[in-house]
Amino acid sequence: MNRADAQQLDAADTLAPFRDEFVIPDPEVCYLDGNSLGRLPRASQARVERATQHEWADGLVRSWHDWIDLPTTIGDALAPIIGAQPGEVMICDQTSVNLYKLAWAGLAASDRKVVVGDDSNFPSDRYVLRAVAEAQGAEYREAKIDPTEGPTVAQLEAALAPGDVGVLALSLVAFKSGALADCAAITDLAHRHGALMLWDLSHAAGAVPVALEATGSDLAIGCTYKYLNGGPGAPAFLYVRREHQERLQPPIPGWFGHDDMFAFEGQYRPAAGVRRFGIGTPPILSLRGAQPGIELTAKAGIDALRAKSIQQTELLIARFDARLAALGFTLGSPREASQRGSHVSVRHADAYAITQAMITRNIVPDFRAPDSIRLGIAPLYNSFVELWDAVEAIADIVESDAAAPFRSDQRSKVT
Ligand SMILES: *Cc1c(COP(=O)(O)O)cnc(C)c1O
């Protein structure tokens, strides 16, 4: 394969027109961090503008008639992307908060007193799951997982075997390595041991097809600001399988989860359906900003996005083998496409300084301590040829020691 082949792939790419749906002030910037903060959809800019001018400034409190159902309207738009049904998804709060809410609710509804997580999960998830267990006088048990492989049935079996687990909570795509877990097999494992399955879809939603309904997954949460391009700090989502909705209770009973919020009753009565997991007033401007990214993802179709993402991660790995393997890099992601999400991690002892040198060359990845450079692929706007060029630039940085000036740098607060 050569650079002209990458150009050929771009010419044949049916998703290429979606790049024009995004605000891209500098086309020279190769943005490989859509797995951390997706680009700004043009429609989000317009929608937020309309929400401030028309809905807020003109409509004032009357606009609540349009706003009140946004968390579930946008949730319904997201549902097909993660294999859920209408009425099972709501957009609200942060990912960490939603994880607390659903893990707490799942554990409280169970007569078991153990939550199982894993030691390669995102730190916030580990803190939250431990706190949920402590809040209910339960045990938090952490399975040891090969971080590059991600959670597997074989690695989880011992933690579930005692038969005392109420909730198994894992990330479907690992944040560092991009490893994609087997949703069906692990959900089945949880169920065989009498546990509820709770998935964190932060690095999966909009990146890989997820079949929450078909796999029998019980609960799920995730971000909208990564592959769903919802904007910085955009509200997260939660999914509660319909059959559990009436028996689960949120840990924080708020008026937005009340059955009749404008009756202002003195006693909390949970709303029917997923709405009971709302707590307080939703952030409307952020919801308006998040809506177009979800609609664009649905329009492109998750299967088409996945097909392009696989082609693109395959290209990155082929170029890794050709150019980076000899320069002190190791591959930090699974080689098998079916076991990988939409980013490729390359590991190098000098990863932090190399990342800084990449940024000076208009290539924006991110660095994850201690030694991973994450190359995130967003098939809605990344081209094949820019991936080709990015790997050439990384090789050149190492060959010419262009990372040297950054080696002694104080690490910045955000990496
Ligand atoms: C990005 C991410 C989060 C972020 O949580 P916030 O509450 O939105 O800050 C949590 N968990 C995982 C697995 C993530 O990838």
The ligand as an SDF file (V2000), in Angstrom:
LIG
                    3D

 15 15  0  0  0  0  0  0  0  0999 V2000
  -14.7990    9.5760   28.9960 C   0  0  0  0  0  0  0  0  0  0  0  0
  -15.2160    8.5650   30.0090 C   0  0  0  0  0  0  0  0  0  0  0  0
  -15.8680    8.9620   31.1800 C   0  0  0  0  0  0  0  0  0  0  0  0
  -16.0790   10.4300   31.4680 C   0  0  0  0  0  0  0  0  0  0  0  0
  -16.9860   10.6500   32.4650 O   0  0  0  0  0  0  0  0  0  0  0  0
  -17.5770   12.0990   32.7030 P   0  0  0  0  0  0  0  0  0  0  0  0
  -18.3980   11.9580   33.8950 O   0  0  0  0  0  0  0  0  0  0  0  0
  -18.3070   12.5000   31.4730 O   0  0  0  0  0  0  0  0  0  0  0  0
  -16.4130   13.0350   32.9000 O   0  0  0  0  0  0  0  0  0  0  0  0
  -16.2750    7.9810   32.0690 C   0  0  0  0  0  0  0  0  0  0  0  0
  -16.0490    6.6640   31.8210 N   0  0  0  0  0  0  0  0  0  0  0  0
  -15.4090    6.2590   30.6950 C   0  0  0  0  0  0  0  0  0  0  0  0
  -15.1890    4.8070   30.4530 C   0  0  0  0  0  0  0  0  0  0  0  0
  -14.9680    7.1970   29.7670 C   0  0  0  0  0  0  0  0  0  0  0  0
  -14.3400    6.8090   28.6680 O   0  0  0  0  0  0  0  0  0  0  0  0
  1  2  1  0
  2  3  1  0
  2 14  2  0
  3  4  1  0
  3 10  2  0
  4  5  1  0
  5  6  1  0
  6  7  2  0
  6  8  1  0
  6  9  1  0
 10 11  1  0
 11 12  2  0
 12 13  1  0
 12 14  1  0
 14 15  1  0
M  END
$$$$
